[in-house]
Amino acid sequence: MLEIKRLTTALAVILLLFSTALALQPEQILIIANADNPDSTDIAAHYSEARGVENILKLNLGKDLADDISRADYNRQIAHPIRQALQQEPFKGKIRCLITTYGIPYRIGNAKPVDGWRERIEPLEQMEQQAKEMLEELENPRSAEDRAKKRRLELQLWRIQAEMNRLRGRETGAALDSELSMVMHEPYELFRWQINELRGDLDFDSTKTIMVSRLDGPSLNIAKRLVDKAMIAEATGPEGNAYVDSRGIEADDQPGSFGYYDQSLRDMAEVLRSRTPMTVIEETTSRVFQEGDCPETALYCGWYSLSEYVPAFEFVTGAVGYHIASFEAVDLRDPQSTQWVPSMLREGITATLGPVAEPYLHAFPLPHEFFAALLDGDTLAQAYYRTKPFNSWQMLLIGDPLYRPFRNR
């Protein structure tokens, strides 16, 4: 037994040294600022001084604090100059992470419809109508054969409608940061998402994907304090409790299903209990944590209160958490928003993530994987990209990418 304990301790030390050696470094980061917006350049300078990141690229994007940018303007004003900079010295082959700042738009509009889309969509509309009529006839299937037929028709209808949306240019918008992850890739399909090639293994040698994190929020001061709080918390790790809010949904093995994600939340609670001394409190019914339920919140993940933040949390310095629900970062900079991302930032969380449009459930990192990556010693950006499923889609990460909440665990 003693030998096993010694081996386990030695292995833990090796893993810690390994993760430290591979941790994101300041020289691998490029800060993106809006040269025309003093707040944007202010936060870029603040981060540069705090973290020793000397690489800053300033873009001329206008003085107004714009949330949205068109696809054409994104390509011309943001993607093109960043791509050029990354292909030249002193950045060539060195940058692994971009930081977008308060003052940079965070959402890209839809692309234009595909050329000749009207002619190509007519036969699809006919197929859509036929599928709908057949589904109406199977509204109340009685036999197993009819139920299977109904499922096949539903899948066929979904595929037809997806192709129609692609031709029309719908669902081609994205969180700007998620699109920037693909800035060095060849032209790719904009409809919905691209698989995140860094998921599971941060192998930068085999992909052109770049990590992106954002310093932003309902005010400039909130955005700046994300850095300060991260650096304070790194000394000891976030000290407090962990709160996990599942819904009591029966587990299943279908990735992306409600049961799959609910089980991931329960698995997250077990991971935290086994690997940290934190007190882990679970809510396992359809009820969400209510006001005052969560003092000293260090870690949080849960669902599902759509665009209705519940002020249950007393976030400690260094707190990390996210709420699994649609549209929770649409109004990122609105100080009055009831969405979860701006509300949690306003209430003092240090790092979070969320979607700027409907992402579909399977776009969220699985909670047990994301928090386990942080426990392994990953930086915030590395934990996110090791576990996020897609790029060129709707999710964005808010916080200091260098933040390692468990570096001294």
C-alpha positions, 0 to 999 in steps of 0.5 A, spaced: 500 500 500 505 504 501 508 503 494 502 504 491 501 511 495 508 513 493 507 511 485 501 515 485 504 521 488 510 521 483 505 520 478 501 526 480 508 530 481 510 528 473 503 530 471 503 537 474 510 538 471 508 536 465 501 541 465 506 546 467 511 546 461 505 546 456 501 551 460 499 557 455 505 563 456 504 570 455 509 570 449 504 566 445 498 571 446 496 577 441 491 582 444 486 585 439 484 592 441 480 597 437 485 603 436 479 608 435 476 606 442 479 609 448 476 603 453 479 598 448 486 600 448 485 601 456 484 594 457 489 592 452 494 596 456 492 594 463 492 586 461 499 587 457 502 590 464 499 585 468 501 579 465 507 581 461 504 580 454 507 585 449 503 583 443 498 588 441 494 589 434 490 595 434 485 595 429 481 601 426 473 599 428 470 606 429 469 609 436 462 606 437 461 600 442 458 596 437 456 589 439 455 586 431 459 586 425 457 584 418 460 578 415 463 583 410 466 588 415 468 582 419 472 579 413 475 586 411 476 589 418 478 584 422 480 577 419 484 579 414 489 584 418 489 579 423 491 573 418 496 578 415 499 579 422 499 572 424 503 570 417 509 575 419 514 576 424 514 577 430 508 573 430 509 567 425 508 560 428 508 563 435 501 565 437 496 560 440 491 565 443 488 571 441 484 576 446 479 580 444 477 586 448 471 591 450 470 595 444 471 589 439 464 587 436 462 580 439 457 577 434 458 576 426 451 577 422 449 571 417 453 570 410 449 572 404 445 566 400 448 561 396 448 563 388 442 561 385 439 559 391 432 560 389 432 555 383 435 550 388 430 551 394 424 549 390 425 542 389 426 542 397 420 546 398 416 540 395 420 535 399 419 539 405 411 539 404 411 531 402 414 530 409 410 534 413 404 531 410 406 524 411 408 526 418 401 528 419 398 521 417 403 518 423 401 523 428 399 518 433 403 512 431 400 505 434 405 500 432 413 500 433 413 500 425 410 506 425 414 509 430 420 508 427 417 510 420 415 517 424 422 518 427 425 517 420 421 522 417 422 527 422 430 526 421 429 527 413 425 533 414 430 536 419 435 535 414 431 538 408 430 544 412 437 544 414 439 544 407 434 550 405 437 554 411 444 553 408 442 555 401 438 561 404 444 563 408 441 562 415 445 560 421 451 562 418 452 568 423 457 566 429 460 569 435 466 573 433 471 569 437 469 563 435 470 565 428 476 567 429 479 561 432 478 559 424 482 565 421 488 561 419 484 555 416 482 555 408 475 557 406 470 553 410 463 552 410 459 557 414 453 554 415 452 552 423 459 549 425 466 546 424 469 541 429 474 544 434 480 540 432 483 542 439 478 538 443 481 532 447 488 534 445 491 541 444 495 539 438 497 545 435 502 542 430 496 538 426 491 544 426 491 551 424 486 553 430 487 558 435 484 559 442 480 566 443 478 569 450 475 575 451 475 581 456 469 584 456 462 585 460 457 590 462 462 595 463 469 597 462 471 596 470 468 589 470 472 587 464 478 590 467 477 586 474 477 579 470 484 580 470 485 582 477 481 577 480 484 572 476 491 574 478 489 574 486 486 567 486 491 564 483 495 564 489 491 560 493 486 557 488 478 560 488 476 558 496 469 557 497 464 552 495 462 548 488 454 548 486 452 543 481 445 544 479 442 538 475 435 536 473 434 529 475 433 527 468 435 519 467 442 518 464 442 516 457 448 514 452 446 519 446 451 525 446 447 531 446 441 529 449 438 532 456 440 526 459 447 526 457 448 533 459 444 532 466 449 526 467 455 530 466 453 535 471 452 529 476 459 526 474 462 533 475 459 533 482 463 527 483 469 529 480 470 535 485 468 531 491 474 526 489 479 531 487 478 537 491 477 539 499 471 543 496 464 542 499 460 540 493 452 542 494 447 539 489 440 541 486 438 535 483 431 537 481 427 541 476 428 547 481 434 551 480 438 554 486 434 560 489 436 567 492 441 566 498 442 558 496 449 559 494 454 563 499 461 563 497 461 560 490 467 558 487 465 553 482 458 553 479 455 549 473 447 548 472 441 549 468 435 551 466 433 558 467 432 561 460 434 568 460 432 569 467 438 569 472 437 567 479 441 571 484 443 565 488 450 566 488 455 570 492 461 569 487 468 569 491 474 572 487 476 567 482 470 564 481 468 560 475 462 557 472 457 557 467 449 556 466 447 551 460 441 555 456 440 558 450 442 566 448 445 567 455 450 572 452 446 576 447 446 582 451 453 581 454 454 589 455 447 590 457 448 592 465 440 591 466 440 584 462 437 578 466 441 573 461 446 569 465 453 571 462 452 579 463 448 578 470 454 573 473 459 578 470 456 583 474 455 579 480 463 578 480 464 571 477 471 571 474 470 567 468 464 564 464 462 562 457 455 562 453 452 563 447 450 569 443 445 566 439 441 559 439 447 554 440 444 547 440 445 543 447 451 539 444 455 546 443 456 547 450 463 543 453 461 537 458 461 540 465 465 534 468 470 535 462 471 542 463 472 542 470 476 536 470 481 540 465 481 546 470 483 541 476 489 538 471 492 545 471 490 547 464 489 555 463 482 557 462 483 558 455 486 551 454 480 548 458 475 551 454 478 549 447 480 542 450 473 541 451 468 545 447 465 541 441 465 547 435 468 553 432 465 558 427 459 557 432 455 561 437 459 560 444 464 565 447 469 565 453 469 570 458 476 571 462 483 571 462 486 566 458 492 565 462 488 564 469 490 557 472 485 557 478 488 550 480 495 551 478 497 550 486 492 545 487 
